[in-house]
Amino acid sequence: MKRIMKITLSITFLLISALGMANEMDLRIISEKESKTLLFKYDNSTTDAELRFIDVEGNVIFTESLEDNAEYTKKFNLSTLASGIYFLQVEDAIKETAFTITVDDTNVAIRNKSEKNKPVFREKEGMVFLNLLNLDKEEVAMTIYDGNNRTVSKEIVENRTIVEKAFNFTNAHKGHYTIKVKKGNATYYESIAID
């Protein structure tokens, strides 16, 4: 039975990964130095996404929801911004992408691009399946809390590229549960309602 569950989880993860790769987001930022503008292009063929432009203190300067199956282009005029570091972030169901942008008196520069894979949760018949691509093989801590914030279960996984876990809620008491997944500095939550 455990072998069948592992095979099922592996196939599910591969299908989700293939879907993500087949619908890879096209995210480009082009710096026009003379005019201090950024051109953001996003070909969103996977899922809904959220776009945020944030300053170094965490203040959101601009935010917009991006619908799936849509091309999106946005031109940012940064000439009125103070010199400093800013972040352009795009977050969808499976990935977070962030660009580090520096603005000074004369130009705009794109310094860094980082991507983080998010855990993928799937519910089916009282089971919750978790898949997480962990290329850095960071420690992953998974904790389940009940509606009263009591720890129901906790597991730590180390040195794995692919983290797969099946949580069985078929015999759980009715109520709300939260699955917390901590990987490095990132923490993700999934809420589950058992009726």
ZIQUICOR-V908340 format. One record per residue. N is the residue number from 0. RES is the residue in one small letter. SS is DSSP state (H for helix, E for strand, C for the rest). Layout:
BEGIN
{{N;RES;SS} {N;RES;SS}}
END
This chain:
BEGIN
{{0;m;C} {1;k;H} {2;r;H} {3;i;H} {4;m;H} {5;k;H} {6;i;H} {7;t;H} {8;l;H} {9;s;H} {10;i;H} {11;t;H} {12;f;H} {13;l;H} {14;l;H} {15;i;H} {16;s;H} {17;a;H} {18;l;H} {19;g;H} {20;m;H} {21;a;H} {22;n;C} {23;e;C} {24;m;C} {25;d;E} {26;l;E} {27;r;E} {28;i;E} {29;i;E} {30;s;E} {31;e;E} {32;k;H} {33;e;H} {34;s;H} {35;k;C} {36;t;E} {37;l;E} {38;l;E} {39;f;E} {40;k;E} {41;y;E} {42;d;E} {43;n;E} {44;s;C} {45;t;C} {46;t;C} {47;d;C} {48;a;E} {49;e;E} {50;l;E} {51;r;E} {52;f;E} {53;i;E} {54;d;E} {55;v;C} {56;e;C} {57;g;C} {58;n;C} {59;v;E} {60;i;E} {61;f;E} {62;t;E} {63;e;E} {64;s;E} {65;l;E} {66;e;C} {67;d;C} {68;n;C} {69;a;E} {70;e;E} {71;y;E} {72;t;E} {73;k;E} {74;k;E} {75;f;E} {76;n;E} {77;l;C} {78;s;C} {79;t;C} {80;l;C} {81;a;C} {82;s;C} {83;g;E} {84;i;E} {85;y;E} {86;f;E} {87;l;E} {88;q;E} {89;v;E} {90;e;E} {91;d;C} {92;a;C} {93;i;C} {94;k;E} {95;e;E} {96;t;E} {97;a;E} {98;f;E} {99;t;E} {100;i;E} {101;t;E} {102;v;E} {103;d;C} {104;d;C} {105;t;C} {106;n;C} {107;v;E} {108;a;E} {109;i;E} {110;r;E} {111;n;E} {112;k;E} {113;s;E} {114;e;E} {115;k;E} {116;n;E} {117;k;C} {118;p;C} {119;v;E} {120;f;E} {121;r;E} {122;e;E} {123;k;E} {124;e;C} {125;g;C} {126;m;E} {127;v;E} {128;f;E} {129;l;E} {130;n;E} {131;l;E} {132;l;E} {133;n;C} {134;l;C} {135;d;C} {136;k;C} {137;e;C} {138;e;C} {139;v;E} {140;a;E} {141;m;E} {142;t;E} {143;i;E} {144;y;E} {145;d;C} {146;g;C} {147;n;C} {148;n;C} {149;r;C} {150;t;E} {151;v;E} {152;s;E} {153;k;E} {154;e;E} {155;i;E} {156;v;E} {157;e;C} {158;n;C} {159;r;C} {160;t;C} {161;i;E} {162;v;E} {163;e;E} {164;k;E} {165;a;E} {166;f;E} {167;n;E} {168;f;C} {169;t;C} {170;n;C} {171;a;C} {172;h;C} {173;k;C} {174;g;E} {175;h;E} {176;y;E} {177;t;E} {178;i;E} {179;k;E} {180;v;E} {181;k;E} {182;k;E} {183;g;C} {184;n;C} {185;a;E} {186;t;E} {187;y;E} {188;y;E} {189;e;E} {190;s;E} {191;i;E} {192;a;E} {193;i;E} {194;d;C}}
END
